[in-house]
Amino acid sequence: MFNNPFVSLGLSETIMQGYVILMFILVVGATIIDVIHKKSAQYFFETSQKQQKNARRTISSGDKTSAAIGVVLNEVLTSAEFENPMRRLSHLFTMYGFIIFVVSTVVLIFGFSGEGMKAGDAGIWSTLWHLGALSLAFGGYWFWFAIRVDVSAEGKKWYQLAKADIFIVSALMMVTWGLLWSLIGNGFIMLTETISLCFVIFVLSSTVLFSTVLWSKFAHMFFKPAAAYQKRITKLDGSQENLPDVGEMNDPAIHAKFPDIKEYMGANPPNMGLGIKSEPPRHY
């Protein structure tokens, strides 16, 4: 259905592969620096130590495995933590589009861009490259124009940028100009016989995306599953995320100890109302 766009370039296989390897090194290196700078690993380790001291029960290896599987199925594969179904769909289109696009790019460059290769030799991988880009663009633009919290909830303009927007903006520019380069790029301001302005902007955007991990939300994706797993473990072992145990809110002994509970939580605190869920989630 689609051709491999990297075959028609006038660049050697070594240059393209070297670029991909360099981007990989930048992501890994910046993530490690981010972990050291923000002391994320130290935080998880210290929190885990406190959690073990506050644990009320021992968790079996089976429970830990179930917790890990639950994180993979809910927080990772299906993004179930998003209460807003539209936000969840947008995130899934963006996430899977990004993964498919990146993986297929690596396969096309390392497997189907060598000497003697033709544009149609890559088969399904060329189609996946374009479909991944379209999915990322669809989910990303949907998020950017309609779902972003500061736009939909705070009334800011869609074109107001902040440091946190580096990831989504550079990712959208990468796939937008990548698609233009692949589909119509050869007729759009040719800089050489094979390289167009679309391709140059595509490379610049991808370079920004993978070289700004320290200042974007990229590294956050690696910490999210670890935090979700740790939260599940705190519920299983009863450590309550290292918060003090105040007991059951409807226990008469607790009411005797804290007589003002009824005043601000009602006679039956567990059923005091929807609270934060009284309004349907529109942003997160």
C-alpha positions in Angstrom: 0.0 0.0 0.0 2.8 2.4 0.9 6.4 2.5 -0.2 9.5 2.7 2.1 10.3 6.5 2.1 13.9 5.9 3.2 14.9 4.0 0.1 14.5 7.1 -2.2 16.9 9.2 -0.1 20.3 10.0 -1.4 21.8 9.1 2.0 23.9 6.0 2.8 22.6 3.3 5.0 25.4 4.0 7.5 24.4 7.6 7.9 20.7 6.8 8.6 21.6 3.9 11.0 24.1 6.1 12.8 21.4 8.8 13.3 19.0 6.3 14.8 21.7 5.0 17.1 22.6 8.5 18.2 18.9 9.3 19.0 18.7 6.1 21.1 21.9 7.1 23.0 20.5 10.5 23.6 17.2 9.1 25.0 18.9 6.6 27.3 21.6 9.0 28.4 19.1 11.8 29.2 16.8 9.4 31.0 19.7 8.3 33.2 20.7 11.9 33.9 17.1 12.7 34.7 16.9 9.8 37.2 20.1 11.1 38.9 19.1 14.7 38.8 15.6 14.2 40.2 16.7 11.3 42.4 13.8 9.2 41.1 15.5 5.8 41.8 16.5 7.0 45.3 12.9 8.1 46.0 11.5 4.8 44.9 14.0 2.9 47.0 13.5 5.0 50.2 9.7 4.8 49.8 9.9 1.1 49.3 11.9 0.8 52.5 9.4 2.8 54.5 6.6 0.8 52.9 8.1 -2.5 54.1 8.3 -1.1 57.7 4.7 0.0 57.6 3.4 -3.2 56.0 0.7 -5.0 57.9 0.9 -8.2 55.9 3.3 -10.2 53.8 2.7 -10.2 50.1 3.3 -13.5 48.2 5.2 -13.7 45.0 1.9 -14.5 43.3 0.4 -11.3 44.5 3.4 -9.3 43.3 3.1 -11.0 39.9 -0.6 -10.2 39.7 0.1 -6.6 40.6 2.7 -6.3 37.9 0.3 -7.9 35.3 -2.4 -5.5 36.4 -0.1 -2.5 35.8 0.8 -3.8 32.4 -2.8 -4.4 31.4 -4.3 -1.3 33.0 -1.8 1.6 33.3 0.4 0.6 30.3 -1.6 -1.2 27.6 -5.0 0.4 28.1 -4.3 3.6 30.0 -7.1 2.9 32.4 -6.0 5.6 34.8 -7.7 8.2 32.6 -11.2 8.8 33.8 -12.2 10.9 30.8 -12.8 8.4 28.0 -12.0 11.0 25.3 -8.6 11.7 27.0 -8.0 8.0 27.2 -8.7 7.4 23.5 -6.5 10.3 22.5 -3.7 9.0 24.7 -4.0 5.5 23.2 -3.9 6.7 19.6 -0.9 8.8 20.5 0.9 6.1 22.4 0.4 3.3 20.0 1.0 5.5 17.0 4.3 6.6 18.5 5.4 3.1 19.3 4.5 1.7 15.9 6.1 4.7 14.1 9.4 4.4 16.0 9.6 0.6 15.7 8.8 0.6 12.0 11.3 3.4 11.4 14.0 1.3 12.9 13.0 -1.8 10.9 12.9 0.2 7.6 16.3 1.8 8.2 18.1 -1.3 9.5 16.3 -3.9 7.4 15.1 -2.4 4.1 17.3 0.6 3.2 20.5 -1.2 2.1 22.0 -1.2 -1.4 19.8 -2.8 -4.0 16.6 -2.4 -1.9 13.5 -1.1 -3.7 10.8 1.2 -2.2 8.2 -1.7 -2.2 10.4 -4.3 -0.6 9.5 -3.5 3.0 5.9 -4.8 2.7 3.8 -4.4 5.8 6.5 -2.3 7.6 6.0 0.6 5.2 2.3 0.5 5.8 2.8 0.4 9.6 5.2 3.4 9.4 2.4 5.5 7.7 -0.4 4.2 9.9 1.7 4.8 13.0 2.3 8.4 11.9 -1.4 8.9 11.2 -2.4 7.5 14.6 0.1 9.7 16.4 -1.0 12.7 14.4 -4.7 12.0 15.1 -4.3 11.5 18.8 -1.8 14.3 19.2 -3.8 17.0 17.4 -7.0 15.9 19.2 -5.2 16.3 22.5 -3.6 19.6 21.5 -6.7 21.4 20.2 -9.4 19.9 22.3 -8.2 18.2 25.5 -5.2 20.0 27.0 -6.1 21.1 30.5 -4.7 24.6 30.2 -6.7 25.1 27.0 -10.0 23.4 27.9 -10.1 24.3 31.6 -8.1 27.5 31.9 -9.1 29.2 28.7 -5.6 29.6 27.3 -5.0 29.8 23.6 -3.9 26.6 21.8 -0.8 28.3 20.5 0.6 29.3 23.9 3.6 27.1 24.5 5.4 25.9 27.7 8.3 23.7 28.4 6.0 20.8 29.1 4.8 21.0 25.4 8.2 20.1 23.9 7.3 16.4 23.6 3.9 16.7 22.0 4.8 19.6 19.7 8.0 18.0 18.4 6.2 14.7 18.0 3.4 16.3 16.0 5.9 18.2 13.8 7.9 15.0 13.2 5.0 12.9 12.0 3.3 15.8 10.1 6.4 16.6 8.1 7.3 13.0 7.8 4.0 12.2 6.2 4.3 15.2 3.9 7.8 14.1 2.9 6.7 10.6 2.2 3.4 11.3 0.4 4.1 14.6 -1.5 7.5 15.7 -0.3 9.2 15.1 -3.7 7.3 17.9 -5.2 7.7 20.4 -2.3 10.7 22.7 -2.5 13.4 20.2 -3.4 16.8 21.1 -1.8 18.6 18.4 -3.8 17.5 15.8 -6.3 16.2 13.6 -3.5 15.9 15.6 -0.3 13.1 18.1 0.2 12.3 20.7 2.8 9.7 18.3 4.3 12.4 15.8 5.0 14.7 18.4 6.6 12.0 19.6 9.0 11.1 16.0 9.7 14.7 15.3 10.8 15.0 18.5 12.8 11.7 17.8 14.6 12.7 14.2 15.5 16.1 15.5 16.7 14.4 18.0 19.0 12.0 15.2 20.2 14.8 12.7 21.1 17.4 15.2 22.4 15.2 17.2 24.8 14.2 14.3 27.2 15.6 16.3 30.1 13.1 19.1 29.5 10.1 17.2 28.1 7.7 14.6 29.5 9.5 11.8 27.7 11.3 10.4 30.7 8.0 10.4 32.6 6.8 7.5 30.6 9.5 5.3 32.1 8.6 6.2 35.7 4.8 5.9 35.4 4.6 2.1 35.5 7.0 1.9 38.5 4.8 4.4 40.4 1.7 2.5 39.5 3.2 -0.8 40.6 4.3 0.7 43.9 0.8 2.1 44.6 -0.7 -1.3 44.1 1.7 -2.9 46.5 0.9 -0.4 49.2 -2.7 -1.4 49.0 -1.9 -5.1 49.1 0.5 -4.9 52.1 -1.7 -2.3 54.0 1.1 0.2 54.3 -1.2 2.9 52.9 1.5 4.7 51.0 3.2 5.4 54.3 0.2 7.5 55.5 -1.0 7.2 59.1 -3.8 4.7 59.8 -6.9 6.5 61.0 -9.1 3.4 61.0 -12.6 3.1 59.5 -14.5 6.3 59.3 -17.7 4.8 60.5 -16.2 3.1 63.6 -17.8 4.4 66.8 -14.3 4.3 68.5 -13.0 6.6 65.8 -16.0 8.9 66.2 -15.3 9.1 69.9 -11.6 9.9 69.3 -12.4 12.5 66.6 -15.9 13.9 67.5 -15.9 16.5 64.7 -15.9 13.8 62.0 -19.7 13.8 61.9 -19.7 17.6 61.6 -17.7 17.7 58.4 -18.2 14.2 57.0 -21.7 13.3 58.1 -23.0 10.4 60.2 -21.9 7.8 57.6 -18.5 9.0 56.1 -18.1 6.1 53.7 -21.3 7.2 51.9 -20.9 11.0 52.3 -21.3 11.5 48.6 -19.4 11.4 45.3 -16.9 14.2 46.3 -14.5 14.9 43.5 -16.5 12.5 41.3 -19.7 14.6 41.6 -18.6 16.3 38.3 -17.8 14.1 35.3 -14.1 14.2 34.5 -13.5 16.4 31.5 -9.8 17.0 31.5 -7.8 14.1 32.9 
